[in-house]
Every structure is written in structure tokens, then in C-alpha cells.
Amino acid sequence: MSDHMGAQRLVGSEHHDPDRLCDELREALANVGVKLPSLAVDPVTSQPYYRAPLIELGRCNVDTAVRLLAVLRGVPERADER
């Protein structure tokens, strides 16, 4: 299944390696100019006895939050803002 931007939609977290998912998310965010320095697999929920590990998106500064919001809303970044 694909969304309007051609990206594959993920169905069911049980079929995805959380470390690989973090890497792919980091790369996808970087492709739109967003960097989340704390992006990682949560160490507590990644233990074998948890069914679905959590992805820690972490904290970011205001500029990153503004950029992420623009990307989520589909607003192209102005060239002079980079």
C-alpha cells in the first residue's frame, strides 16, 4: 500500500525490525530536512518479553519542531530557511 507521496505504508509493527525501522525513519526524516537526535529504539520495551518495542522519538528544538510540522502538513520549505 502506498500513500500520496509514494512511500510504503507500514502495516502491523510485529513484522518490522525496530532497529531497521529507526534507521529508515532517520533517513526519511533527513531527506526532508528533519533531524531527531534522540531517535532510537526504547531500551526497556525492546526486551524479548515485550510484544511491541517502542520507538523513542526524543526531544527536539523549536526549529526542528517547526520543520517537522511543515513536512507533516505538506508545506514545502523555503530555500532561504535552510
C-alpha positions, 0 to 999 in steps of 0.5 A, spaced: 500 500 500 502 506 498 500 513 500 500 520 496 507 521 496 509 514 494 512 511 500 510 504 503 505 504 508 507 500 514 502 495 516 502 491 523 509 493 527 510 485 529 513 484 522 518 490 522 525 490 525 525 496 530 532 497 529 531 497 521 525 501 522 529 507 526 534 507 521 529 508 515 525 513 519 532 517 520 533 517 513 526 519 511 526 524 516 533 527 513 531 527 506 526 532 508 530 536 512 528 533 519 533 531 524 531 527 531 537 526 535 534 522 540 531 517 535 532 510 537 529 504 539 526 504 547 531 500 551 526 497 556 520 495 551 525 492 546 526 486 551 524 479 548 518 479 553 515 485 550 510 484 544 511 491 541 518 495 542 517 502 542 520 507 538 523 513 542 522 519 538 526 524 543 526 531 544 527 536 539 528 544 538 523 549 536 526 549 529 526 542 528 519 542 531 517 547 526 520 543 520 517 537 522 510 540 522 511 543 515 513 536 512 507 533 516 502 538 513 505 538 506 508 545 506 514 545 502 520 549 505 523 555 503 530 555 500 532 561 504 530 557 511 535 552 510 
